[in-house]
Amino acid sequence: MSGIAMPQPDAGILARLPQIVAALRDVLPEDAVIWDPEETRAYECDALTAYRCPPLAVVLPRTTEEVAAAMRICHEMRVPVVPRGAGTSLAGGALPTADSVIIATLRLREVLEIDTQNRFIRVQTGVTNLSVSAELEPHGFFYAPDPSSQLACTIAGNIAMNSGGAHCLKYGVTTNNLMGATVVLPTGEVVELGGPEMGPTGLDLMGLLCGSEGQLGIVTEATLRILPRPEGARPVLIGFDGAEVAGECVARIIRSGVLPVAIEYMDDVCLRAVEAFAHAGYPDCAAVLIVEVEGSPAEIDHQIARIREIAGALNPVEFRESRNADEAMAIWKGRKSAFGAMGRLGDYICLDGTVPVGQLPYTLKMIGELSRQHGLEVANVFHAGDGNMHPLILFNANKPGDLERAEAFGNDILRLCVDVGGCLTGEHGVGIEKRDLMGKQYDGPDLEIQMAVKDVFDPRWLLNPAKVFPLDASQPWREEAATR
């Protein structure tokens, strides 16, 4: 087991399990509360599977009112609550503690309203990301954020972690597409933030909520901005014989003023795995970029001509332009299957540091040097257009000490991201994975301000314990909260 610490469970809460379950069952449907140890084990971890801990109990509500009722009971009985969406978090954002109750949003699956005239869709937050665009497709609209896990991940988790995706270079991440939210606060109070109007006034509480990682409340309904489907879109594939050259190409495209809808990057380690898995027909080279542009045929032609000119100055080994839908699908096929393909090579940790685009060449070079220092292979596959890197560190989970080596390597990569002017996370969140690195990006006063904000929303510090804030920094706040 690695060195990420978790607080000791409260023995008093563990002893009160029968009373806690009884109180929850009094206000919720019979099938909404799970407490059998064999059943709660299904919720012992999220996609960061190296860490596991079965919760005290699990609540599966179907309505905002049921979420509020469960939150009210937990607040009154001083029981920690871990919000959970689909459990796809790669940062341990939904890892429970033994004395916590998980409140999951998976049964909140209704599409409540579609308004194409005012360009929004209102949904319960248990709907999956992909199903939102599926609902909109017959209307000729789409929802822009498209994380790689969009088949499984839900809007609740997208909001908690401020998720992005391949096509967010042009349209922004979740916070740029979230218009309103119904939020259940730790006390069980229900509040409405924002809404379908284009210019809400007052403090930007929506901006505060999005990306707060379950520290402030549970979002049960969301109003999302939707967009008309573009007239057309076309990807190109560009291969390079050097990783740093590919990074330089990304920087030059961005500097040129061309704004593709997506720029994706895969290196040779990832390419080999993808080819063996998906047979996408990628070239055998050091790195590949997938650049997609959209608009009218004339706009697309103009943008691709400019990208060809930029790439040509860097001597690519291949420049492949899709000529039809099948060729476009083939270009994207490998990228969409990259994470699954890498899984065939063994265990890996997927990181999420973000760097300025101009620092991509240097960062890729340094990641290669760190790989040699730590003696572990790394594959780079990421959203290059906004510098959102996803290094995949390969290790053997069955080899003693390998996980710790991989985590140490990952920590060095994340420190590098901060050192070059970037940040610890672009869309996965901090969770427990990056919690103890927060002091690298923020000094003491910065962390104190963030914890003071949490203290306003969650004065008993019951929501999503042990996440985001280093345990030593948050200890005084948690001790004070215990007296309230």
Number of C-alpha atoms within 10 A of each C-alpha: 9 14 7 13 11 13 10 9 12 14 10 9 18 15 11 13 15 10 12 20 19 11 15 22 17 11 13 19 14 10 10 17 21 20 17 11 12 9 13 17 17 12 20 20 23 23 16 21 14 13 17 17 15 23 25 26 26 26 27 22 24 21 17 21 16 19 26 22 21 27 29 19 20 23 21 11 14 16 23 26 32 25 27 30 28 20 23 21 26 22 28 26 33 31 32 30 26 21 24 27 29 29 22 24 29 22 16 23 19 15 18 12 11 18 14 16 6 12 16 27 24 22 22 27 29 26 24 24 24 20 18 22 20 14 16 21 14 9 14 13 19 23 25 27 26 21 22 17 16 19 12 16 24 28 31 31 31 28 27 28 27 25 26 25 22 26 22 23 21 16 16 17 24 28 22 17 19 22 24 23 27 21 23 24 22 28 21 23 14 18 12 14 16 20 19 19 11 11 9 14 8 7 8 11 11 19 14 12 23 24 23 18 27 27 27 26 28 35 30 26 27 27 24 26 23 22 17 14 17 12 10 12 19 24 29 22 22 25 27 26 19 19 25 18 21 28 27 19 25 27 21 17 21 16 12 11 9 15 18 24 21 23 28 25 26 28 25 21 19 25 28 18 22 26 17 14 16 18 13 19 14 20 20 16 19 20 27 30 27 21 26 25 24 21 16 12 12 8 14 20 15 14 18 21 12 16 23 18 12 16 23 15 9 14 13 20 18 18 19 17 18 18 11 10 12 9 17 18 15 17 23 18 16 25 25 16 16 20 19 15 21 22 13 12 14 11 16 21 20 22 27 26 28 27 25 19 21 18 17 27 19 15 22 21 14 14 21 16 12 19 18 12 10 14 13 16 16 25 23 23 26 26 24 28 27 23 26 28 27 23 24 25 22 21 23 15 15 9 8 10 13 16 22 16 17 26 19 14 21 27 19 14 23 26 18 21 26 18 14 16 12 21 21 27 22 25 25 29 27 27 25 25 22 25 20 20 18 17 15 13 17 12 10 10 9 11 18 16 11 12 19 13 15 19 17 11 16 20 20 23 28 24 29 26 25 21 26 25 23 18 17 9 15 16 12 10 18 17 12 12 15 12 7 7
